[in-house]
Amino acid sequence: MIHFEREVTEPELIEAMLHQFHHVNLGLHDTDGYPYVVPVNFGFEIKDGKLYVYTHFLKKGHKLDLMRNDPRVCLEFSMFNDFPDRPYKGHRHDYRSVIAKGQIRIIDAKEDYETFKRGYELLYTCNNRELTPLESRKPLPAMYIGMIVCDMIHVTAKSEFPLRKPEDVPFINVYEMPEDTEPFDISDIIAKRKNTPKRPGTLPPY
């Protein structure tokens, strides 16, 4: 990573970033040798050093066939904020992005109800939708929940603007800020990155 100071490694900052995203691009291995990427909605939680991402899909289809053939997946979360006519701190845009690699498990409610229910609930709550209790849905939804498990050492993140605390994660409205052409002072972030040992097994920064 050329701009290593833009790398985000703190779990609390990565979690705050994930709360800002509205969808995730799911990358699968297609049978023709090309990657297959599709946008899907998601829910998530971080626990025990792992990122759990949940999505849903019908019980037949190309995505399902690919997941069964190869459970290894890549997740790409991102959002951009452009302000080309109002430069701020020497920038004309800002972004947040997370890449995660893991394996997907196909969850059938009839075989693993509790995991299905957990994913189902997170899909609602992470998308700010009013939850319809799964217990009230008879019959059960005709779908699978996909649970993607990513070790946090396989999660990398970046931000254009410097992030020091979760409150820094949401985009600022530069049009409401006083004009400012002075670059960000990121000397503390650069020093921290230089002095932080690389996590064993971490994926190369993208």
Protein Blocks (a to p, Z undefined) as FASTA:
>chain_A
ZZlmlpcfbfklmmmmmmmpmbdcdddddfkopacddddddddddeehiacddddddfbd
jklmmmmmomcdcdddddddddfklcgehiabdcdddddddddddddfklmmmlmmmmmm
mmmmmnopacddfklpccdddbddddddddfklcccddfbacfbfklmpccdfklpccdf
bdcdfklmmmmmmmmccdehiacdZZ
